[in-house]
Amino acid sequence: MKLTATEACIATLAIGIMMFLLRVLPFVIFAKRKTPAFFSFAEKFIPAVSIAVLFAVCLKERTTDLIFKSLSPMSELPSIISAVAASILTVILHLWKNNAMVSIFGGTILYMVLNYVF
């Protein structure tokens, strides 16, 4: 289904308004009262959980290829090394800077560079 220019502008405007309202809503709701314990818990542990999920997704394909496919371990070695190195850098950056964005972007950049080089 193709949209006309007017329909695309209306859809973009509607999505923009919804995104703005979703971003502002928590500040409006919790402006004058204490934040519930669940949100404080989520704020504290979401970065670590995000890194754990990225770690699992990154290494899942590498290990299943190595275990279940009839590939030579040496042919997969550069890919495994880049995934493990990027994972280790991500953990080190997160422990050092305690900033999820820095650690995720740092690990991703290293992973992409190593994949390009190898």
C-alpha positions as a Python dict, from the first residue, in 0.01 Angstrom:
ca = {
    (1, 'M'): (0, 0, 0),
    (2, 'K'): (147, 329, -108),
    (3, 'L'): (69, 649, 74),
    (4, 'T'): (23, 984, -88),
    (5, 'A'): (240, 1270, 32),
    (6, 'T'): (-48, 1410, 239),
    (7, 'E'): (-119, 1073, 401),
    (8, 'A'): (250, 1025, 480),
    (9, 'C'): (269, 1369, 642),
    (10, 'I'): (-44, 1301, 849),
    (11, 'A'): (91, 962, 959),
    (12, 'T'): (428, 1115, 1050),
    (13, 'L'): (260, 1393, 1246),
    (14, 'A'): (36, 1145, 1432),
    (15, 'I'): (335, 925, 1522),
    (16, 'G'): (532, 1231, 1633),
    (17, 'I'): (250, 1347, 1860),
    (18, 'M'): (214, 999, 2011),
    (19, 'M'): (588, 972, 2074),
    (20, 'F'): (590, 1313, 2240),
    (21, 'L'): (293, 1225, 2462),
    (22, 'L'): (447, 890, 2559),
    (23, 'R'): (773, 1064, 2655),
    (24, 'V'): (600, 1340, 2853),
    (25, 'L'): (341, 1119, 3026),
    (26, 'P'): (568, 979, 3302),
    (27, 'F'): (683, 1329, 3397),
    (28, 'V'): (325, 1453, 3414),
    (29, 'I'): (204, 1154, 3617),
    (30, 'F'): (493, 1143, 3866),
    (31, 'A'): (569, 1515, 3891),
    (32, 'K'): (415, 1562, 4237),
    (33, 'R'): (443, 1218, 4391),
    (34, 'K'): (707, 962, 4466),
    (35, 'T'): (807, 724, 4189),
    (36, 'P'): (677, 370, 4253),
    (37, 'A'): (931, 107, 4359),
    (38, 'F'): (884, -90, 4037),
    (39, 'F'): (1006, 201, 3824),
    (40, 'S'): (1304, 258, 4052),
    (41, 'F'): (1389, -112, 4024),
    (42, 'A'): (1353, -106, 3644),
    (43, 'E'): (1565, 206, 3616),
    (44, 'K'): (1842, 40, 3813),
    (45, 'F'): (1848, -298, 3632),
    (46, 'I'): (1734, -231, 3272),
    (47, 'P'): (2087, -142, 3145),
    (48, 'A'): (2236, -465, 3281),
    (49, 'V'): (1949, -670, 3141),
    (50, 'S'): (1987, -502, 2801),
    (51, 'I'): (2358, -586, 2796),
    (52, 'A'): (2284, -947, 2895),
    (53, 'V'): (2032, -984, 2612),
    (54, 'L'): (2275, -835, 2360),
    (55, 'F'): (2545, -1070, 2488),
    (56, 'A'): (2321, -1375, 2448),
    (57, 'V'): (2206, -1275, 2100),
    (58, 'C'): (2559, -1194, 1988),
    (59, 'L'): (2709, -1523, 2100),
    (60, 'K'): (2410, -1750, 2025),
    (61, 'E'): (2468, -1763, 1652),
    (62, 'R'): (2843, -1813, 1692),
    (63, 'T'): (2816, -2102, 1934),
    (64, 'T'): (2531, -2280, 1754),
    (65, 'D'): (2722, -2255, 1426),
    (66, 'L'): (3027, -2402, 1591),
    (67, 'I'): (2840, -2684, 1767),
    (68, 'F'): (2570, -2791, 1521),
    (69, 'K'): (2703, -2710, 1176),
    (70, 'S'): (2978, -2902, 1006),
    (71, 'L'): (3198, -2595, 987),
    (72, 'S'): (3561, -2608, 1075),
    (73, 'P'): (3625, -2432, 1409),
    (74, 'M'): (3910, -2240, 1245),
    (75, 'S'): (3678, -2088, 984),
    (76, 'E'): (3459, -1943, 1259),
    (77, 'L'): (3746, -1830, 1484),
    (78, 'P'): (3766, -1464, 1366),
    (79, 'S'): (3393, -1421, 1413),
    (80, 'I'): (3403, -1577, 1760),
    (81, 'I'): (3704, -1365, 1861),
    (82, 'S'): (3531, -1044, 1751),
    (83, 'A'): (3211, -1134, 1939),
    (84, 'V'): (3396, -1227, 2258),
    (85, 'A'): (3624, -919, 2240),
    (86, 'A'): (3327, -687, 2190),
    (87, 'S'): (3142, -855, 2477),
    (88, 'I'): (3440, -818, 2710),
    (89, 'L'): (3481, -451, 2612),
    (90, 'T'): (3111, -391, 2676),
    (91, 'V'): (3135, -534, 3027),
    (92, 'I'): (3456, -341, 3103),
    (93, 'L'): (3309, -12, 2978),
    (94, 'H'): (2990, -66, 3177),
    (95, 'L'): (3179, -142, 3497),
    (96, 'W'): (3415, 152, 3440),
    (97, 'K'): (3176, 424, 3320),
    (98, 'N'): (2845, 283, 3452),
    (99, 'N'): (2677, 422, 3142),
    (100, 'A'): (2473, 183, 2929),
    (101, 'M'): (2494, 392, 2614),
    (102, 'V'): (2875, 419, 2628),
    (103, 'S'): (2918, 47, 2692),
    (104, 'I'): (2669, -68, 2426),
    (105, 'F'): (2801, 170, 2160),
    (106, 'G'): (3163, 91, 2249),
    (107, 'G'): (3107, -284, 2220),
    (108, 'T'): (2908, -244, 1899),
    (109, 'I'): (3175, -27, 1738),
    (110, 'L'): (3451, -273, 1829),
    (111, 'Y'): (3242, -564, 1699),
    (112, 'M'): (3175, -391, 1367),
    (113, 'V'): (3542, -289, 1324),
    (114, 'L'): (3667, -640, 1400),
    (115, 'N'): (3414, -795, 1162),
    (116, 'Y'): (3525, -554, 892),
    (117, 'V'): (3895, -627, 950),
    (118, 'F'): (3856, -1007, 968),
}
